């Protein structure tokens, strides 16, 4: 498992260092979520909890990609163009899900018969990824909603970090007791 930690932390760390003009989700919470994935696998924490953090990282990258594509203008042969089309978000979701799920499945980490949840009958890691994605998205959306209600300002310092990460922590604690 030690081999998985370095690559899983390297990409988010590099992404956090690259300067962006604006981010849909802050780099700090993305690195925190990625750090949670690597640390939980290293410590032998249940795959349902690991999946929560992996789902959060996935949603964070999807939001970053969408924000970047909204602001990016490309040039080719002297002409400028943007990548905007109906359903682009679904294409981004599909790409990131394939980039996350497919390698885990082919490596035997996801889809192993011993990793199926007794009650739900689906893979623990997949169950966690789905719940983590929804949880992280809910927290980030709630932050945007509260910020809009407050005239475009956060209610407290680091609210942009706390709002997506706190629900992941709460659901992780709940999953801990459910899988114990």
C-alpha positions in Angstrom: 0.0 0.0 0.0 2.9 2.4 0.5 3.4 2.6 -3.3 -0.1 4.1 -3.7 0.5 7.0 -1.3 3.1 8.9 -3.3 1.3 9.0 -6.7 -2.1 9.7 -5.0 -0.6 12.8 -3.3 1.7 14.0 -6.1 -0.9 15.0 -8.7 -3.2 17.0 -6.3 -0.1 18.6 -4.8 1.1 19.7 -8.2 -2.4 20.9 -9.1 -2.5 23.0 -5.9 0.8 24.7 -6.8 -0.2 25.8 -10.3 -1.6 29.3 -10.0 -5.2 29.8 -11.1 -7.1 33.0 -11.4 -10.2 31.5 -9.7 -11.1 28.1 -8.4 -14.4 26.5 -8.0 -13.0 24.7 -4.9 -9.9 25.9 -3.2 -6.6 24.0 -3.5 -6.3 23.5 0.2 -9.5 21.4 0.5 -8.5 19.4 -2.6 -5.1 18.6 -1.1 -6.7 17.8 2.2 -9.1 15.4 0.5 -6.3 13.8 -1.5 -4.2 13.5 1.7 -7.2 11.8 3.3 -7.3 9.2 0.6 -3.6 8.3 0.8 -3.5 8.3 4.6 -6.6 6.2 5.0 -5.3 3.5 2.6 -2.0 3.5 4.4 -3.5 3.2 7.8 -5.8 0.4 6.7 -9.1 2.3 7.2 -12.2 0.7 5.7 -12.6 1.1 1.9 -16.0 2.7 2.3 -14.3 5.6 4.2 -11.4 5.8 1.7 -14.0 6.0 -1.1 -15.6 9.0 0.6 -12.4 11.0 0.3 -11.7 9.7 -3.2 -15.2 10.8 -4.3 -14.5 14.2 -2.8 -11.3 14.5 -4.7 -13.0 13.5 -7.9 -15.7 16.2 -7.5 -13.1 18.8 -6.7 -11.2 18.0 -9.9 -14.4 18.1 -11.9 -15.2 21.5 -10.5 -11.7 22.8 -11.1 -11.8 21.5 -14.7 -15.2 23.2 -15.4 -14.0 26.5 -13.9 -10.8 26.4 -16.0 -12.6 25.6 -19.2 -15.1 28.4 -18.5 -12.2 30.9 -18.4 -9.9 29.4 -21.0 -9.6 30.7 -24.5 -7.6 28.5 -26.9 -5.8 29.5 -30.1 -5.3 27.5 -33.2 -4.1 28.8 -36.5 -4.8 32.4 -35.5 -8.4 31.7 -34.4 -9.6 31.9 -30.8 -12.1 29.4 -29.5 -13.5 28.1 -26.3 -14.7 24.6 -25.3 -18.3 25.2 -24.5 -21.0 22.7 -25.5 -24.2 21.4 -24.0 -23.4 18.5 -21.7 -19.7 19.3 -21.2 -20.1 18.7 -17.4 -21.3 15.2 -18.2 -18.3 14.6 -20.4 -16.0 15.8 -17.6 -17.7 13.6 -15.1 -17.4 10.6 -17.3 -13.7 11.3 -18.0 -12.8 11.6 -14.3 -14.9 8.6 -13.2 -13.1 6.5 -15.9 -9.8 7.9 -14.7 -10.6 6.9 -11.1 -12.7 3.8 -11.3 -11.1 2.0 -14.2 -7.6 1.8 -12.8 -8.9 0.7 -9.4 -11.0 -2.0 -11.0 -8.2 -3.3 -13.2 -5.8 -3.3 -10.3 -8.2 -5.5 -8.3 -8.7 -2.9 -5.6 -12.3 -2.3 -6.6 -14.7 -5.1 -7.6 -13.0 -7.8 -5.4 -15.7 -10.2 -4.0 -14.4 -9.8 -0.5 -14.9 -6.1 -0.7 -18.7 -6.2 -1.2 -20.9 -4.6 1.4 -23.2 -7.2 3.0 -26.2 -4.9 3.2 -26.0 -3.1 -0.1 -24.2 -5.7 -2.1 -22.0 -3.2 -4.0 -18.3 -2.6 -3.6 -17.3 -0.7 -0.5 -14.9 1.6 -2.3 -17.5 2.3 -5.0 -20.2 3.0 -2.4 -17.8 5.4 -0.6 -16.9 7.1 -3.9 -20.6 7.8 -4.7 -21.4 9.0 -1.2 -18.2 11.1 -1.0 -18.9 12.7 -4.3 -22.5 13.7 -3.3 -21.3 14.8 0.1 -18.4 17.0 -1.2 -20.7 18.5 -3.9 -23.3 19.3 -1.3 -20.8 21.0 0.9 -19.3 23.1 -1.9 -22.8 24.0 -3.2 -23.9 25.0 0.2 -20.9 27.3 0.5 -21.8 28.9 -2.8 -25.4 29.4 -1.8 -24.5 30.9 1.6 -21.9 33.2 0.0 -24.5 34.4 -2.5 -26.9 35.1 0.3 -24.2 37.1 2.1 -23.5 39.5 -0.8 -20.7 37.4 -2.3 -18.7 37.2 1.0 -18.0 34.2 3.3 -19.5 34.3 6.7 -16.2 33.3 8.4 -12.5 32.9 7.4 -11.7 29.7 5.5 -15.4 28.9 5.0 -14.6 27.8 1.4 -12.3 25.1 3.0 -14.6 24.1 5.8 -17.9 23.7 3.9 -16.8 20.9 1.6 -14.5 19.1 4.0 -16.7 19.2 7.2 -19.4 17.0 5.6 -16.8 14.5 4.5 -15.5 14.3 8.0 -19.0 13.9 9.5 -19.9 11.1 7.0 -16.5 9.5 7.6 -17.3 9.2 11.3 -20.7 7.8 10.5 -19.2 5.2 8.1 -16.6 4.4 10.7 -19.3 3.3 13.2 -21.4 1.6 10.5 -18.4 -0.5 9.3 -16.8 -1.2 12.7 
